């Protein structure tokens, strides 16, 4: 829960021209303004023109014409053969961020139309009669297609008092039906991720309402909170009270059974010889989510390390690996992309990144292919490789100097991580007042930060919609086929 928090300012695009409050802005209003801007700038005409140096438009045009011809022929065998050749999310570079930087809303019509045609073809293949393809064969086809294409995940970074930004991102994705089933959270991000992973869709929509959220984050401000620099600070009792109020007492397995969502919480080791963990229904199904969130939020030196809890076969709570304690998940695995890829076949990542430790230095290139951008990437890669090479030497120097060895390991873990993903949703403001670390937000600050998260998500929605449509279609059909197969 690494965090700096300050007086929150609203993104310019999240504010009405008439000076109304940011929360009155809506996605629909933003969309109208973005389309009007595209019409004025010529981006609307650019969308209608296939030609571009940003992707291989000729390959996409050819495949678009092919899939339309196959569908028009009405031959299900030809359709199945075409789909079995392979479905890829970045064919011809159409998923690159660069193709979404020219227009305020969306991208080339060719890309959007091709993805829609492909999704429709997959839907048609999903209802092919059993006389043409048996149910087991169809199930096998869609399982292979799902593995080959992959799926998307939402990763919520450490955030501290900026946590409501994650709520705004979640709210915007949920309202558009684009919230991934795979969700991870570290530190303060684990709090929001746990809310997502323990509430079904109807309950989650209620939980995302501004009034409810103001009350939820108000839990941090109970009378026992300490005061620093004139602002109330979150204490351990306040954190625990908020977790108990907003997160049902479930295990990871119970959360999955209740919501169908794959919740993941990062925790870091409190000792040198331990390894970080990604807690979820696969690796730790009986672990209790509340304690996992408390551990992931345990900032060293601020909150005590946490022993995890689990439910035994009789449903009784007991310590989970009683000899080990865990701390802030963002220290070792703020964005656990590699582990999510291995566990769930994720190959497309969306991140809500608000970690104040690194936020000031982050750069979302947005498809910037300039020489300067490439040189910066080379420098960063080389720096990380150098740090990896020096890590064993540094640890050897402090191996007997506790707790210095723990802090050295933490410092290297923070510096060597990757903090960006395929699609990055980042606050416009990057610098936050360190004197307001872990501040309790007022209701107005909470609402404004939620609105900022929504406003930061809106420009990314069409890219998310296009890049996830095939995966969402495959998962929906596969889920239906597996239920039918189970009934038989």
N, C-alpha and C positions, 0 to 999 in steps of 0.2 A: 504494500500500500504506500509506496514511495510517493511523496506528494508535496507540492507547494500549492497554496491556494491563495487567491487574491480577490480583489474586487472585480467582479466578472463583467466584461463588456460584451455586447451583442455584435455578431457579425453584421456588416452593413447590409448584406443581402437578406438578413433575417428581420430587417426593420421596415415597417411601412413608411412610404414617403410622407404621409400625413402625421408622422411622429407617434403612431399607435405603438403599443407594447409589442415586443418581438413575438410573444406567444400567440398573437392574433394572426400572424402570418401563417399561411398554409401551403402545402405542397401544390395545390391547384393554382393558387395565385402565383407562386414561384414559376410553375410550368408555363403559364400564360406569358409572364414577363420574359422567360428564357426563349420561348418560341418567337416572340416579337423581336427580341434582340437578334436572333438568327436570321429573321427576315430582313432586318436592317443591314446586317453585316455581310450578307451574301452567303452565310453558312447554309441556309435552307436550299439554295441552288446547288451548293457543294454537295449536300446530301444526295440529291437526285442524280448527280453525275457519278458514274461508276469509277471513273479514273482517279487514281491516287498513287502516290509514291509511299504511302504509309502501310500498305498491305498489298498482297498479290490479288488484285481485283479480277484479273483474267481467270485465275483458278476458281475463285468464288462464283463468278458469272457462269462458268462452264458447269460447275456442280449444281448451281441453282437451276439452270436449264435442264440438266439431267434429271434431277429429282422431280421437277414438275412434269417432265415427259413420262417418267416411270409411273407417277401417280395418275396421270391422265389415261394411261394405257389400261388401267384397271386390272393389272395382272399381279396378284398378291405374291406369287413366287418371285417375279422380277423385283418387286419391292423389297421382299425379304433378302434377296441376294444383294441388292444394292446396299441395304443397311448393314449386312454382314461383312461388307468390304471394310467397314471401319467408320466410326463416328468420332471425330476429333474436335475439341473445343477451340483450337487455335489454328485451324486450317488456313493456310495462306496468310498467317499473321493477323487474322481478323479479330483476335482477342487482345491485341496489343493496346496498352493505354494510349498510344499515339493516335489511334484512330478515333479517340473520344475527346481530343483536345481542340479540334477545330470549331466545333459547335457547342453552344451552351447546353443544348438538349439533344441527346442521342448521337448518332453517327450516320454513316452512309446507309441509305435506304437498302442498298444491295445486301449489306450485312444483316440488317434487321429482317429483311424479307427472307433471306436464305435460312436463317435460324428458325424463323416461324414455319417455313415449309418443311424443314427437317423435323421439327417437333411434331407437326401434323402427320408426317409420314410415320413417325414412331408410334403415334397414337393409332394409326390405321393398322400397323403391324401388330399392335397389342390385342386387336380384336379379330385377327384372322381366324377363320373357322378351323376346328380341330381336324376336319377332313383334309385340310391342306398342311397343317402343322400341328402335331399332337401337343397337348398341354405340357408334358415334360420337355419336349423339344423347344417350345416357346419359352418356357421358364429358363432353360439353359441359355438360349439366345440372349435374353434380357439380362441374365446374370453376367454373361461375358461382356455385353455392351456396357453395363454399369461399371464393371471393373476397368475396362479399357478407357471409358470416358472419365471416370472419377467423379468426385463431388466437391462441394464447396463447404467451407467452415468459416465461422465468425470468431475472431479472436479479440478479446477485450483485455487491454493492457492494464498494468498498474496505473492508478489514477489518484488515490487519496481523495482530497476534497473535490477533485474534478470528476468524480464518479457519475454525477448526473449527466455529464456529456454522453457517457455510454448509454444511459437511459434514452436520451434523445435519438441516438443512432438506432437502438433497438426498436423504439416506437416507430420511426420512419420506415424501417424494413418490415415490421409486422403489419403496418397499415397497407403496404403494397404487396403483401403475401410473399415477401422475399427473405424472410428470416430463415437462415440455414438450420437444419436439424442438428448439425454438429457445432457446438459452442464451447469455447474455452475461456477461462478467466484467470487472471493472476492478480493477487493483492486486492485492491478495491474492485478491479474487474471481475474477481471471483464472486463478489457480493451480487452484482447485477447478473452475472452468468447463472448463479444459483437460483435467482428469482425466475429466470427464463426456464431453467431446467426442472423446476418443481411446480410450475403452473401450466395447466392446459391452455389452449388458445383463448377461450372465453375469459378465464381468470386472468390471463396475462394482459388482455386488452384492458380489463378493469384496473390492473396494477399499473398500467402505463398512463393512466389519467393524471394530469398535472396536480389535481387536488390531493389524490392519494399519495403521489410521489413526494409532495411537499411534507405531508405527514410522516412518510417513511423516513426521509432524511432528517426530519425534525427529531426522530428518535435519538439522533446523535447529541442533541442539545439538552438532555435532561439536566436537572439542577446540579448533578454531581460533576459536570464537566469542569475542567480546569480553565484558567484564564491566562492567556499569553498575548502580549502586545495589544491588549485591549480587546481581544476576541476570544470567545470560548473555544477550547480545544477538545477534540474527541478523546475520551478516555476508554480504558478497557471495558469498564462496566457499561458505558454508553454503546460501545461497539457490540458487545454481547447482547444487550437489550434490543438493538436494531436487528441483529441477525435472527434472534428468536421471534421477533415480531413479524418479520417479512419472509422468512424461509421456513417452510414446514419441516417438521422433524422426520426427515426421510433419509434412507441410504441412497447411494447412487443407483443401485438396482431398482429401488422403489421409485425413484425419480424418473427413470427410463420407462418403467411400466406405466406410470401415470401420464407421462407427456409424450413418449416416443422420441424425445430429444436426447441427444448424446452429450451430457454435461461433462466437462473436464475442468479440473481445478489444479493449478500448479502449486506445489509447495517446495521450499528449499530446505536443505539439511541445516541443522544448527551446529553440527560438528564436522570436522575436516574429513573424516573417513566415511561419511554418509554420501549417498547420491540423491539428487533431486527426484521427485516423483510427479507423475501426472495421474491424479486420482480420477477414476471414472468407473462406469458399470462393467467394464471389461477387466481392468487390472485390479480393482478394489471394490467389488460390488457391495460388500457389507459395510463399508466405511460410511459414517454419518456425515451428511453434507454440511451441517452447521459447524462441526469441529474443523472440517476441511477448510471452510471459509475463514474461520478464526485463525487457523494456522497460516493460511495464505496472506492474511492481513497483518501478521505479527511482525511489525517493523523492528529490527534489532535495535535495542537501546530505548525503544518507546513502549512496545508491548512485549510481554513475556512469550517465550517459545511455547508451543502447544503440543500436547500429546493427543494424537488422533483417537477417535472412538469408533466402535463398530458394534453392530448387533449380532449376537450369536444365534445359534439355531433355534433358540426359544424366544428370540426377539428381545433379549435383554441387552442393555448397553454395557460395554466393557472396553477397556483400553485396547487400542490397535497398535501392536508393536510397542509395548509399554516402556521399553528401554530407550526409545527414540523420541526426540522432539523436533518440531518443524517450525519454520519461519516464512517470512515474506516470499511469495511465489515468484515475484518479478525479478528477484535477485538472480536466480538461476535459469528461469525459463519463462520470460515475459510472454513470448509468442511461441508456443510449442509446436511449430509447423511440422517438424520431422516426425514427432511422435504421433500427431494426428494423421499424417500420411500413412504411417505404418499400421495404425489401429483401424482406420476407417476408409482407407483408399482416397483420402482427400488430396487433390492436386491443384486446388484453386482456393486462395485465401483472401478473406476480407478482414481488415483490422480496423478497430477503433482505437487509435493510439493517442493516449494522453499522459504517458509516463513522464512526469516533470523532470526526472533525472536526465533524460535524453531528448525531451521534446524540443528544446531550444536548438539542438544540433541536427534534427531530422530534416531530410530533404526528399520530398515526394516529386520525383522528376516528371511524373505525368506523361511519360513517353518522350522525354527530352533526349534526342539522339545527337546533340551537339558534341563537338570535340571536347569542350570544357567539361560537360557532364560525364563523358567517358573517362576523362583524366581523373576526375574526382572519384569515380567508382574504382578505378585502378588503385588510387592512393589509399582508399578505405580498405580495399581487399588486402593490399600489401601490409597495411598497418595491423590488421587483424592477424594475418599470418605471422608477423613478427611477434605479436603478443603471445600467440599460441606457442611459439618456439621458446620464449623466455619464461613461460609459466612454470615449467618444472624446476628451473634454476631458482626462481623467486621463492617457490614453496620450499625448496631445500634449505634456503637461508633461514626461514622462519618456522621450520617444522616443529621445533620444540618451544616456540614462543607463543603460548596460548594467552589471550585470545587473538593475538596479532595474526597468527596463521589463518584463523577463520576470516578476519577482515580482508586479508590479502586475497584469499580465494574468492570472497564476495566481489571485490573490486575487479578482478579479472573476469568473473562471470558476467558482470554488468557490461564491461567494455566489449567483450567478444561476441555478444549476442547480435542477432539481426532483429531490427525493430520495425521493419516495413514488410509489406506483403504485396500481392498482386494488385489489390485495390486498397488504398489507404485513406481512411477518414480521420482527419487531423484538425484540431482547433486552429483557427486563424491566428489567434494570439499564442505565442510560443513561450513568453517569459512570464513567470508568476512570482509574486513577492514571497521570498523564503521566510519572512517573519510571520507569515500567516499559514505556516505548515500545519496541516490537519485541522484547519479551522472549521467550526460548525457554520454551515451556510444558513442564511436567512431564507425564508420562503421565497422571497423575490429573487435572490441569487440562484436558488435551485431552479426556479422556473426559467430564468434567463439562460442558464447553462444547458438545461434540457432543450430549449429552443435552439441554442447554438449547435447542439449535436444533431438535431433534425435538419437545420439549414445546411450543415456541412455534408449531410448524407444525400440531400436532394440532387446535387449535380452528378452524383455517382450512380443514381438509381438505374438509369437506362443501361449503363455498362454492366451493372450487376444483373439486371433483368436479362440481357442478352447472353452474358457469360454463364448464367446458371439455368437458363430455360431447358436446355437439353438434359442436364443432370436431374433437374426437378421432374421432368417428364418421365425419364427412365425410372427414377425412384418410385414415382407414383404408380406406374404400371407394374413394376416389379413387386411392390407391396401388395397390389391387388392379386397378381398371379400367385404369390406365395400364400396368401390367405385362402385362395381357391384350392391350391394344392394341399394345404393343411386340412381343409374340410374333407377332401377325398381320402 
